[in-house]
Amino acid sequence: MTLLTRAFILERYGVRLTMGQLATLLAMSEGTIRNQVSAETFPIPTYKEGAARYAAYDAVADYLDDMSKKAREKAAA
């Protein structure tokens, strides 16, 4: 499933996601993401390039796959 998730994100957003794209994908507000990044509680690693902050597509895919796996395990229990 990881390959499918990675392919979807890569095709739709490219190799790095802006905070706005990340907010859209995760259905969160960009402000919430920025606050969590500042508090170092955001679960996806991000990096700065110039004034902009990005998340690598593979890190986002890994996070989504991990959350999906945990949800399936919880539902099966």
VOBAZA-895790 format. One line per field, with one value per residue: residue in one letter; x, y, z of N, C-alpha, C, O, CB in turn. Coordinates in steps of 0.1 Angstrom, whole numbers, plus 5000, padded with zeros to 4 digits. Glycine has a CB too. Example, Ala and Ser with C-alpha at 12.3 -4.5 7.8 and 13.67 -1.06 7.14 Angstrom:
<rs>
resn = A, S
nx = 5132, 5128
ny = 4943, 4978
nz = 5078, 5071
cax = 5123, 5137
cay = 4955, 4989
caz = 5078, 5071
cx = 5132, 5129
cy = 4967, 5000
cz = 5078, 5079
ox = 5142, 5134
oy = 4967, 5011
oz = 5085, 5080
cbx = 5113, 5141
cby = 4955, 4994
cbz = 5090, 5057
</rs>
This chain:
<rs>
resn = M, T, L, L, T, R, A, F, I, L, E, R, Y, G, V, R, L, T, M, G, Q, L, A, T, L, L, A, M, S, E, G, T, I, R, N, Q, V, S, A, E, T, F, P, I, P, T, Y, K, E, G, A, A, R, Y, A, A, Y, D, A, V, A, D, Y, L, D, D, M, S, K, K, A, R, E, K, A, A, A
nx = 5008, 5020, 5035, 5014, 5003, 5024, 5028, 5004, 5005, 5029, 5023, 5002, 5011, 5038, 5074, 5077, 5057, 5039, 5030, 5003, 4994, 4998, 4980, 4956, 4956, 4956, 4933, 4933, 4937, 4960, 4972, 4970, 4987, 5011, 5013, 5017, 5040, 5058, 5056, 5068, 5053, 5041, 5035, 5048, 5079, 5093, 5109, 5128, 5132, 5146, 5123, 5101, 5083, 5084, 5072, 5085, 5074, 5075, 5077, 5052, 5036, 5044, 5035, 5007, 5002, 5010, 4991, 4968, 4972, 4973, 4946, 4932, 4941, 4931, 4904, 4901, 4905
ny = 4988, 5012, 5020, 5027, 5049, 5066, 5071, 5084, 5108, 5118, 5122, 5140, 5162, 5165, 5163, 5175, 5189, 5219, 5239, 5246, 5227, 5204, 5209, 5207, 5180, 5166, 5175, 5196, 5228, 5252, 5269, 5254, 5233, 5247, 5257, 5233, 5224, 5244, 5239, 5216, 5192, 5182, 5154, 5147, 5150, 5182, 5207, 5237, 5258, 5285, 5310, 5294, 5265, 5229, 5195, 5163, 5142, 5114, 5111, 5121, 5101, 5078, 5085, 5086, 5060, 5046, 5056, 5046, 5018, 5016, 5023, 5002, 4980, 4987, 4986, 4959, 4948
nz = 5000, 5005, 4982, 4965, 4979, 4980, 4952, 4946, 4961, 4951, 4924, 4925, 4941, 4939, 4947, 4971, 4997, 5002, 5031, 5028, 5009, 5024, 5044, 5030, 5021, 5046, 5057, 5076, 5092, 5079, 5098, 5122, 5116, 5113, 5139, 5154, 5142, 5151, 5179, 5179, 5178, 5156, 5136, 5112, 5097, 5088, 5068, 5063, 5035, 5024, 5030, 5031, 5043, 5041, 5035, 5029, 5003, 5007, 5035, 5043, 5030, 5044, 5070, 5066, 5058, 5081, 5100, 5088, 5091, 5119, 5124, 5112, 5127, 5152, 5147, 5142, 5167
cax = 5000, 5029, 5038, 5002, 5002, 5035, 5025, 4993, 5010, 5039, 5016, 4993, 5017, 5053, 5083, 5076, 5044, 5039, 5021, 4990, 4991, 4997, 4967, 4945, 4957, 4953, 4920, 4936, 4940, 4974, 4976, 4971, 5000, 5023, 5014, 5022, 5055, 5065, 5056, 5075, 5044, 5036, 5040, 5055, 5090, 5093, 5121, 5127, 5140, 5144, 5112, 5090, 5085, 5080, 5073, 5088, 5062, 5076, 5074, 5038, 5030, 5047, 5026, 4993, 5001, 5010, 4978, 4958, 4975, 4968, 4931, 4928, 4944, 4921, 4890, 4901, 4906
cay = 5000, 5024, 5024, 5034, 5062, 5075, 5074, 5093, 5121, 5123, 5127, 5151, 5173, 5166, 5156, 5182, 5196, 5231, 5238, 5247, 5214, 5195, 5211, 5202, 5166, 5161, 5182, 5204, 5242, 5255, 5275, 5243, 5226, 5256, 5257, 5220, 5224, 5253, 5233, 5203, 5181, 5177, 5140, 5146, 5159, 5193, 5214, 5250, 5262, 5300, 5314, 5284, 5252, 5218, 5182, 5154, 5133, 5101, 5112, 5122, 5088, 5069, 5089, 5082, 5045, 5042, 5059, 5036, 5005, 5016, 5023, 4988, 4972, 4991, 4981, 4945, 4944
caz = 5000, 5006, 4969, 4960, 4986, 4975, 4938, 4946, 4966, 4941, 4911, 4928, 4948, 4936, 4957, 4984, 4999, 5010, 5043, 5023, 5003, 5035, 5051, 5022, 5021, 5059, 5061, 5088, 5088, 5078, 5111, 5131, 5112, 5117, 5154, 5158, 5138, 5161, 5192, 5177, 5180, 5143, 5134, 5099, 5096, 5078, 5067, 5057, 5024, 5023, 5040, 5030, 5049, 5032, 5040, 5018, 5000, 5013, 5049, 5043, 5027, 5056, 5081, 5062, 5058, 5095, 5106, 5082, 5097, 5133, 5124, 5109, 5139, 5163, 5143, 5143, 5181
cx = 5009, 5032, 5026, 5001, 5012, 5033, 5014, 4998, 5020, 5033, 5008, 5000, 5032, 5061, 5083, 5063, 5046, 5030, 5006, 4985, 4989, 4984, 4955, 4945, 4952, 4940, 4922, 4938, 4956, 4980, 4978, 4984, 5012, 5024, 5021, 5037, 5063, 5066, 5063, 5066, 5038, 5042, 5048, 5067, 5089, 5106, 5119, 5137, 5137, 5133, 5101, 5094, 5078, 5080, 5076, 5076, 5063, 5074, 5059, 5031, 5032, 5037, 5012, 4992, 5002, 4997, 4967, 4960, 4970, 4953, 4926, 4930, 4934, 4907, 4889, 4901, 4892
cy = 5013, 5029, 5032, 5048, 5071, 5080, 5085, 5107, 5127, 5129, 5139, 5164, 5175, 5160, 5163, 5189, 5209, 5229, 5238, 5233, 5204, 5196, 5206, 5187, 5160, 5167, 5189, 5219, 5243, 5261, 5264, 5236, 5235, 5257, 5245, 5219, 5232, 5247, 5219, 5191, 5176, 5164, 5138, 5155, 5170, 5199, 5228, 5252, 5277, 5303, 5303, 5271, 5241, 5205, 5173, 5145, 5120, 5100, 5113, 5108, 5078, 5072, 5084, 5067, 5040, 5044, 5049, 5022, 5005, 5016, 5009, 4979, 4975, 4985, 4966, 4940, 4943
cz = 5000, 4992, 4963, 4966, 4981, 4961, 4938, 4950, 4956, 4929, 4914, 4933, 4944, 4948, 4971, 4985, 5007, 5022, 5038, 5017, 5014, 5042, 5043, 5022, 5035, 5064, 5075, 5083, 5088, 5091, 5121, 5128, 5116, 5132, 5159, 5154, 5148, 5175, 5191, 5181, 5167, 5140, 5121, 5099, 5085, 5078, 5060, 5045, 5021, 5034, 5040, 5038, 5041, 5040, 5028, 5016, 5006, 5028, 5051, 5041, 5038, 5067, 5078, 5063, 5073, 5102, 5101, 5089, 5111, 5133, 5121, 5121, 5150, 5160, 5144, 5157, 5188
ox = 5004, 5032, 5028, 4998, 5009, 5035, 5015, 4995, 5020, 5037, 5008, 4997, 5037, 5055, 5087, 5058, 5053, 5023, 4998, 4974, 4980, 4977, 4946, 4934, 4945, 4935, 4914, 4940, 4963, 4991, 4988, 4992, 5021, 5036, 5029, 5045, 5073, 5077, 5065, 5071, 5030, 5055, 5055, 5065, 5084, 5114, 5109, 5148, 5126, 5135, 5093, 5105, 5067, 5087, 5070, 5070, 5053, 5068, 5054, 5022, 5023, 5032, 5005, 4982, 4995, 4993, 4959, 4950, 4964, 4947, 4916, 4922, 4930, 4900, 4879, 4897, 4892
oy = 5023, 5041, 5042, 5058, 5083, 5091, 5095, 5117, 5139, 5139, 5148, 5175, 5186, 5154, 5157, 5195, 5209, 5219, 5231, 5229, 5195, 5186, 5200, 5181, 5150, 5163, 5187, 5221, 5237, 5258, 5265, 5232, 5229, 5257, 5245, 5214, 5228, 5248, 5212, 5181, 5166, 5163, 5128, 5167, 5167, 5198, 5230, 5247, 5280, 5299, 5304, 5267, 5243, 5204, 5175, 5140, 5114, 5091, 5107, 5104, 5071, 5063, 5078, 5062, 5030, 5036, 5045, 5016, 4995, 5010, 5005, 4970, 4965, 4981, 4961, 4928, 4940
oz = 4995, 4990, 4956, 4959, 4978, 4958, 4930, 4943, 4953, 4924, 4905, 4929, 4946, 4957, 4981, 4975, 5017, 5023, 5044, 5019, 5013, 5046, 5049, 5024, 5035, 5075, 5084, 5071, 5096, 5095, 5129, 5138, 5122, 5137, 5168, 5162, 5152, 5181, 5201, 5186, 5168, 5140, 5120, 5102, 5074, 5087, 5053, 5046, 5016, 5046, 5049, 5039, 5036, 5050, 5017, 5025, 5010, 5033, 5061, 5048, 5042, 5073, 5087, 5068, 5076, 5110, 5108, 5092, 5116, 5142, 5128, 5123, 5157, 5168, 5147, 5160, 5199
cbx = 4991, 5042, 5041, 4990, 5003, 5049, 5021, 4982, 5017, 5049, 5007, 4982, 5016, 5056, 5097, 5088, 5034, 5034, 5024, 4989, 5002, 5009, 4965, 4947, 4971, 4964, 4909, 4949, 4934, 4977, 4965, 4959, 5000, 5020, 5001, 5014, 5056, 5058, 5042, 5088, 5033, 5038, 5029, 5045, 5103, 5081, 5132, 5130, 5138, 5139, 5107, 5087, 5079, 5088, 5060, 5101, 5061, 5090, 5081, 5032, 5037, 5062, 5026, 4990, 5013, 5022, 4974, 4960, 4990, 4973, 4926, 4935, 4958, 4921, 4888, 4913, 4915
cby = 5000, 5020, 5012, 5026, 5060, 5067, 5062, 5089, 5119, 5112, 5116, 5147, 5172, 5180, 5156, 5191, 5186, 5244, 5249, 5258, 5210, 5196, 5227, 5206, 5161, 5165, 5171, 5199, 5252, 5264, 5284, 5233, 5223, 5270, 5260, 5209, 5229, 5266, 5230, 5202, 5186, 5188, 5130, 5149, 5151, 5203, 5206, 5261, 5253, 5304, 5327, 5281, 5253, 5217, 5177, 5146, 5132, 5095, 5124, 5133, 5083, 5071, 5104, 5087, 5039, 5050, 5073, 5035, 5002, 5029, 5033, 4983, 4974, 5006, 4985, 4939, 4953
cbz = 5012, 5013, 4960, 4962, 5001, 4975, 4930, 4955, 4980, 4938, 4906, 4938, 4962, 4933, 4952, 4987, 5006, 5001, 5053, 5012, 4993, 5044, 5053, 5007, 5018, 5069, 5062, 5095, 5098, 5066, 5115, 5130, 5097, 5111, 5160, 5152, 5124, 5162, 5197, 5185, 5190, 5132, 5135, 5087, 5094, 5082, 5058, 5067, 5011, 5009, 5036, 5015, 5064, 5019, 5047, 5021, 4985, 5010, 5055, 5034, 5014, 5060, 5083, 5048, 5050, 5102, 5103, 5067, 5097, 5139, 5114, 5096, 5144, 5165, 5128, 5135, 5188
</rs>
